[in-house]
Structures are given as structure tokens and as C-alpha cells.
Amino acid sequence: MIELRHLRTLVALKESGSLAGAAKKRFVTQSALSHQIKELETRINSSIFVRKSKPLSFTQEGARLLNLAEEILPKVIETESDLKQGLNEKDNNLGVGIECHSCFRWLMPVMEEFRSRYPQANLDLSSRHLFDSLNALETSELDVVLTSDPVPGQSLAYQHLFDFEVKLVVANDHPLASQEYVTPKQLEKLTIISYPVPLARLDLYRHFLEPAGVEAGEQLSCDLTMMLLQRIACKDGVAALPTWSISESHGLNLTAVKLGPEGLKRPLFGAYRKDGTNALLAQKWLELVAKEGVAKQHRLN
């Protein structure tokens, strides 16, 4: 029997164009996704996509199933939401938590478009829970959370929105400014300027310095992106920022350098409660966030 999870996997394959990308969107390992695809192919006695095709190409049977998925899944989501009371007055409230200080600026157009499309909705964008956002989501204090660090659980669903790059930002005349990329060793004991986030939670430390066994230097914090960028320009230290934050450095003598030869890429997920009565509204919000995020990455590249 063809199951909803199979249909969701087909949609993820189409959107990502690869097994690795689809696994990330479905929040499973690539091995588990491959097993699921093999199971489906056994059931229909046919291949779903052409192996080693780039970009990924569906077979005739796979394309037929994909059409079925794109027709059925939206109706399933809408029906589930309707059965859970629909969008009544209570369900119109959407509390959005953000675990990212630098997201607010580029989310403003998304908020405007969302409010234009769904004027009945009450959207509240907040960072007050910060790194306790997922707990606040589980206890219904929030309805949806944007996070790069999902925690698997029974009650929460995660939707992969897009990937973004984190780069090292230094003053133009800093010794590292001329590098094509930097290594963890080159950042050993350098002063790090960041948002008011514990060192252990910084992408630069968790995903670059710590895995290499490199010790970080002093940490200085700033609440505002522009203030942070100005301190870098004044050579108070270096910082690792998403590329969308770096785009705000107009007029400052700053250079962005890749972290490692392949760059440091991070995912952004949208988390929401599987049993939330306003899950449909959360989905609408996440669709707009993903659309704007992907467009922004194209503009920055």
C-alpha cells in the first residue's frame, strides 16, 4: 500500500533534487530514505527515478506518483486542520519563535506578505524564548519556531526551509582578509564578537573550532548587527555571520572569508506541533519564509 510518508518523500525529492537533500527535508538519514524508496519501488514493481541522473529525473511511474502526491498532500493537511477545529479565533494567533538574532531584518517582508494574505491572523514574532524556544513550542507558548538545531521528538514536526552560509567577517586590513578561506587553527585564541549567545551555542565554535580541537579567544557581545559590524571594522575582533547579515555592512571596510575550503553551511528548519490546531496557518507562514530565504540566497550568491 502506498502511504502518505511515501508521497511526502516524492515531494521532497522533487524540491531538493537529490537523495541527500530529500533526507534533510524529511528529517531522516539518507540510508533510511533510500530504504523507504526501495520499499515503495518494490510495492509498485518499478523504479521511481533514474539513478545517477543530475538533476534528479523521475521515471514515468515516479512522475505519476509525484502528481498524486502534489494533489493529495495539500488536501490532507487542510482536512487535518479542519478536523482539529479549523481556523477559529483561537487558531488565528500564531506565535513565532526565532533562535537567530540576525533573522529579524530579512523576515520583515515575509511578515508583511503574510499579513496581507491572511489579515485574520495575529502574527507575533519574538526572540524572548531564544534557545528555549523548542520547549516553549512543546508547551504551546509558541506555535512555530525557526531553528538550525532540531531536536527529534514525538510531538514536533520539522520542515527544512533552506540552507545558508556562515562566513568569517574581518576588517579589510586584517591579516586573514586576503585568504581564500581560513582554517580553525588560524582563528585560535582570536577575539570573537557575537550576539549575546553563549560561546558553546555559536556556529563558529560548535561546527568549526570545537571539532578541530581549537581553543577560542575572548568573546565580546553586541545586541545589534550594525554595532557588531562596526566593532569588527574597528578591529575589536572577528565574527562569523550568515551572509544576509554581512549584506548590511554598507560603507564599512569589511571582508567576508569562507570558513574552510568548502565553507560552513547551516540549515534552517521550521518546527511546529504535529497536533497544533493552527498547523495549517504555521505551514502557510513557513512556505513564505522558505520562499524568501531561497530567493535571498540566490541574490547573495
MIZAGU-329099 format. One record per residue (C-alpha): x negated, y negated, z; residue in one letter. Coordinates in Angstrom, 2 decimals, always signed. Layout:
<rs>
       xx       yy       zz  rest
        X        Y        Z     A
...
</rs>
This chain:
<rs>
       xx       yy       zz  rest
    +0.00    +0.00    +0.00     M
    -1.26    -3.48    -0.87     I
    -1.46    -5.55    +2.33     E
    -1.50    -9.30    +2.98     L
    -5.17    -9.10    +4.02     R
    -5.99    -7.80    +0.54     H
    -4.17   -10.71    -1.07     L
    -5.95   -13.22    +1.18     R
    -9.28   -11.68    +0.20     T
    -8.46   -12.11    -3.51     L
    -7.70   -15.79    -2.99     V
   -10.95   -16.20    -1.03     A
   -12.88   -14.56    -3.87     L
   -11.37   -16.96    -6.39     K
   -12.02   -20.05    -4.24     E
   -15.62   -19.13    -3.33     S
   -16.73   -17.34    -6.49     G
   -18.82   -14.79    -4.59     S
   -18.61   -11.97    -2.03     L
   -20.72   -13.91    +0.47     A
   -18.54   -16.99    +0.15     G
   -15.34   -14.97    +0.42     A
   -16.61   -13.21    +3.55     A
   -17.28   -16.59    +5.14     K
   -13.80   -17.82    +4.26     K
   -12.20   -14.67    +5.68     R
   -14.46   -14.82    +8.78     F
   -15.72   -11.24    +8.32     V
   -19.08    -9.74    +7.41     T
   -19.90    -9.20    +3.75     Q
   -20.07    -5.46    +4.44     S
   -16.54    -5.45    +5.91     A
   -15.24    -7.44    +2.95     L
   -16.85    -5.04    +0.46     S
   -15.25    -2.12    +2.30     H
   -11.85    -3.82    +2.12     Q
   -12.25    -4.45    -1.62     I
   -13.28    -0.84    -2.21     K
   -10.22    +0.31    -0.27     E
    -7.94    -1.81    -2.45     L
    -9.63    -0.63    -5.67     E
    -9.11    +2.97    -4.57     T
    -5.42    +2.29    -3.97     R
    -4.85    +0.78    -7.43     I
    -7.40    +3.09    -9.13     N
    -9.08    +0.15   -10.84     S
   -11.82    -2.44   -10.31     S
   -10.78    -5.90    -9.13     I
   -13.67    -7.92   -10.53     F
   -16.63    -7.46   -12.87     V
   -19.71    -6.51   -10.85     R
   -22.72    -8.86   -11.09     K
   -20.70   -11.46   -13.01     S
   -21.71   -15.09   -12.33     K
   -19.46   -16.86   -11.74     P
   -17.32   -14.01   -10.41     L
   -14.90   -12.76   -13.07     S
   -11.69   -10.84   -12.31     F
   -10.60    -7.78   -14.29     T
    -7.14    -7.77   -15.84     Q
    -5.86    -5.82   -12.83     E
    -7.59    -8.16   -10.42     G
    -6.15   -11.23   -12.13     A
    -2.67    -9.73   -11.89     R
    -3.09    -9.16    -8.16     L
    -4.50   -12.68    -7.75     L
    -1.38   -14.13    -9.38     N
    +0.71   -12.10    -6.96     L
    -1.34   -13.42    -4.02     A
    -1.00   -17.04    -5.08     E
    +2.75   -16.60    -5.41     E
    +3.37   -14.68    -2.19     I
    +0.98   -16.11    +0.41     L
    +2.39   -19.68    +0.46     P
    +5.87   -18.23    +0.93     K
    +4.64   -16.00    +3.76     V
    +3.06   -18.94    +5.57     I
    +6.15   -21.10    +5.12     E
    +8.53   -18.35    +6.22     T
    +6.46   -17.53    +9.30     E
    +6.51   -21.16   +10.28     S
   +10.27   -21.45    +9.71     D
   +10.88   -18.37   +11.86     L
    +8.85   -19.95   +14.64     K
   +11.36   -22.82   +14.91     Q
   +10.26   -24.74   +11.81     G
    +9.08   -28.35   +11.86     L
   +11.31   -29.71   +14.59     N
   +10.47   -32.83   +16.56     E
    +8.06   -30.98   +18.83     K
    +6.29   -29.36   +15.88     D
    +5.68   -32.74   +14.25     N
    +2.96   -33.51   +16.81     N
    -0.48   -32.48   +15.54     L
    -3.38   -32.89   +17.96     G
    -6.68   -32.59   +16.07     V
    -9.90   -31.98   +17.98     G
   -13.30   -32.71   +16.43     I
   -16.63   -31.26   +17.58     E
   -18.53   -33.72   +15.41     C
   -19.33   -37.34   +16.23     H
   -20.06   -38.26   +12.62     S
   -16.84   -36.90   +11.07     C
   -14.50   -39.74   +12.01     F
   -15.56   -42.16    +9.30     R
   -15.03   -39.87    +6.31     W
   -11.83   -38.47    +7.82     L
   -10.10   -41.85    +7.71     M
    -8.94   -41.47    +4.08     P
    -7.69   -37.96    +4.92     V
    -5.62   -39.34    +7.79     M
    -4.10   -41.99    +5.52     E
    -3.19   -39.44    +2.84     E
    -1.76   -37.03    +5.42     F
    +0.42   -39.72    +6.99     R
    +1.58   -40.79    +3.55     S
    +2.59   -37.25    +2.60     R
    +4.07   -36.31    +5.98     Y
    +5.44   -39.51    +7.54     P
    +7.41   -37.46   +10.08     Q
    +4.18   -36.09   +11.58     A
    +2.42   -37.63   +14.58     N
    -1.31   -37.14   +13.99     L
    -3.69   -37.62   +16.93     D
    -7.39   -37.39   +16.06     L
    -9.60   -37.04   +19.12     S
   -13.08   -36.05   +20.32     S
   -12.20   -36.24   +24.01     R
   -12.48   -32.46   +24.43     H
   -15.68   -32.34   +22.37     L
   -17.33   -28.94   +22.93     F
   -14.42   -27.64   +24.98     D
   -12.09   -28.10   +22.00     S
   -11.54   -24.40   +21.31     L
   -10.44   -23.81   +24.89     N
    -8.10   -26.80   +24.58     A
    -6.75   -25.25   +21.39     L
    -6.04   -21.92   +23.09     E
    -4.22   -23.68   +25.95     T
    -2.12   -25.73   +23.47     S
    -3.70   -29.07   +24.43     E
    -4.77   -29.29   +20.77     L
    -3.20   -27.89   +17.62     D
    -6.17   -27.71   +15.28     V
    -9.95   -28.09   +15.71     V
   -12.75   -28.85   +13.24     L
   -15.83   -26.88   +14.29     T
   -19.04   -25.40   +12.91     S
   -19.24   -22.81   +15.70     D
   -16.22   -20.48   +15.58     P
   -15.66   -18.02   +18.40     V
   -13.80   -14.85   +17.36     P
   -10.63   -14.27   +19.34     G
    -7.20   -12.73   +19.09     Q
    -5.18   -15.94   +19.29     S
    -7.13   -18.23   +16.92     L
    -7.41   -18.23   +13.14     A
   -10.35   -19.83   +11.33     Y
   -10.26   -21.29    +7.85     Q
   -13.56   -22.09    +6.12     H
   -13.32   -25.59    +4.69     L
   -16.72   -26.29    +3.12     F
   -20.47   -26.24    +3.76     D
   -22.60   -29.32    +4.34     F
   -26.33   -30.00    +4.58     E
   -28.15   -31.40    +7.60     V
   -31.32   -33.37    +6.82     K
   -34.10   -34.95    +8.84     L
   -33.92   -38.76    +8.82     V
   -37.14   -40.76    +9.36     V
   -38.40   -44.28    +8.77     A
   -39.76   -44.86    +5.26     N
   -43.34   -45.19    +6.53     D
   -43.14   -42.19    +8.85     H
   -45.81   -39.52    +8.06     P
   -43.05   -36.99    +7.24     L
   -41.24   -39.29    +4.79     A
   -43.41   -38.18    +1.86     S
   -42.77   -34.47    +2.43     Q
   -40.54   -32.45    +0.10     E
   -39.41   -30.57    +3.20     Y
   -40.52   -30.21    +6.81     V
   -41.29   -27.11    +8.86     T
   -40.30   -26.59   +12.51     P
   -43.96   -26.88   +13.57     K
   -44.16   -30.40   +12.10     Q
   -41.39   -31.51   +14.49     L
   -42.95   -30.06   +17.62     E
   -42.53   -32.46   +20.59     K
   -41.30   -35.33   +18.38     L
   -38.71   -37.61   +19.98     T
   -35.23   -36.66   +18.78     I
   -32.46   -39.25   +18.55     I
   -28.96   -37.80   +18.58     S
   -25.36   -38.37   +19.54     Y
   -24.69   -37.74   +23.26     P
   -24.82   -33.96   +22.86     V
   -26.92   -31.52   +24.93     P
   -30.12   -30.51   +23.16     L
   -29.05   -26.86   +23.15     A
   -26.00   -27.79   +21.03     R
   -27.87   -29.73   +18.35     L
   -28.09   -28.05   +14.92     D
   -31.71   -29.17   +14.67     L
   -32.59   -27.29   +17.84     Y
   -30.29   -24.25   +17.60     R
   -30.80   -23.45   +13.93     H
   -34.28   -24.82   +13.17     F
   -36.60   -25.38   +16.14     L
   -35.49   -22.70   +18.60     E
   -35.54   -19.76   +16.12     P
   -39.14   -20.75   +15.28     A
   -40.12   -20.98   +18.96     G
   -40.91   -24.69   +18.63     V
   -40.53   -27.00   +21.62     E
   -38.51   -30.17   +21.11     A
   -39.69   -33.54   +22.36     G
   -37.82   -36.17   +24.36     E
   -34.15   -36.65   +23.46     Q
   -32.61   -40.12   +23.15     L
   -28.87   -40.56   +22.60     S
   -26.65   -43.05   +20.77     C
   -22.86   -43.15   +20.56     D
   -22.63   -44.91   +17.19     L
   -24.06   -43.75   +13.87     T
   -25.28   -47.21   +12.82     M
   -27.07   -47.73   +16.13     M
   -28.68   -44.31   +15.78     L
   -29.88   -45.10   +12.25     L
   -31.29   -48.45   +13.36     Q
   -33.31   -46.78   +16.11     R
   -34.78   -44.39   +13.55     I
   -35.72   -47.34   +11.33     A
   -37.43   -48.88   +14.38     C
   -39.48   -45.67   +14.76     K
   -37.99   -44.73   +18.14     D
   -37.75   -41.16   +16.91     G
   -36.29   -38.88   +14.22     V
   -32.83   -37.38   +13.82     A
   -31.08   -34.56   +11.97     A
   -27.78   -35.69   +10.45     L
   -25.19   -34.47    +7.96     P
   -25.66   -36.07    +4.55     T
   -22.41   -38.03    +4.94     W
   -23.91   -39.89    +7.93     S
   -27.07   -40.72    +6.02     I
   -24.96   -42.42    +3.36     S
   -24.14   -45.11    +5.94     E
   -27.79   -46.30    +6.11     S
   -27.40   -49.09    +3.53     H
   -30.12   -51.73    +3.91     G
   -32.21   -49.66    +6.35     L
   -35.65   -48.35    +5.39     N
   -34.90   -44.67    +5.92     L
   -35.76   -41.43    +4.14     T
   -33.91   -38.10    +4.33     A
   -36.02   -34.94    +4.11     V
   -34.93   -31.31    +3.78     K
   -35.25   -29.07    +6.83     L
   -37.16   -26.09    +5.48     G
   -37.65   -25.19    +1.80     P
   -34.02   -24.10    +1.39     E
   -32.52   -26.89    +3.51     G
   -30.35   -26.45    +6.60     L
   -26.75   -25.70    +5.57     K
   -23.89   -25.57    +8.07     R
   -20.24   -24.53    +7.64     P
   -17.15   -26.44    +8.76     L
   -14.13   -24.42    +9.88     F
   -10.60   -25.40   +10.75     G
    -9.27   -23.48   +13.77     A
    -5.62   -23.21   +14.74     Y
    -3.41   -20.91   +16.82     R
    -2.01   -17.97   +14.88     K
    +1.26   -18.23   +16.83     D
    +1.47   -22.03   +16.75     G
    +4.90   -23.33   +15.79     T
    +3.26   -26.10   +13.78     N
    +0.79   -23.81   +12.00     A
    +2.21   -24.91    +8.63     L
    +1.52   -28.57    +9.43     L
    -2.00   -27.62   +10.54     A
    -2.52   -25.85    +7.22     Q
    -1.44   -28.96    +5.30     K
    -3.94   -31.06    +7.26     W
    -6.78   -28.57    +6.67     L
    -6.05   -28.46    +2.93     E
    -6.61   -32.23    +2.73     L
    -9.75   -32.05    +4.90     V
   -11.22   -29.34    +2.66     A
   -10.35   -31.29    -0.50     K
   -12.01   -34.49    +0.78     E
   -15.01   -32.63    +2.20     G
   -15.75   -30.78    -1.02     V
   -15.35   -34.00    -3.06     A
   -17.67   -35.84    -0.68     K
   -20.35   -33.17    -1.01     Q
   -20.21   -33.50    -4.81     H
   -20.58   -37.28    -4.53     R
   -23.58   -36.96    -2.21     L
   -25.42   -34.34    -4.30     N
</rs>
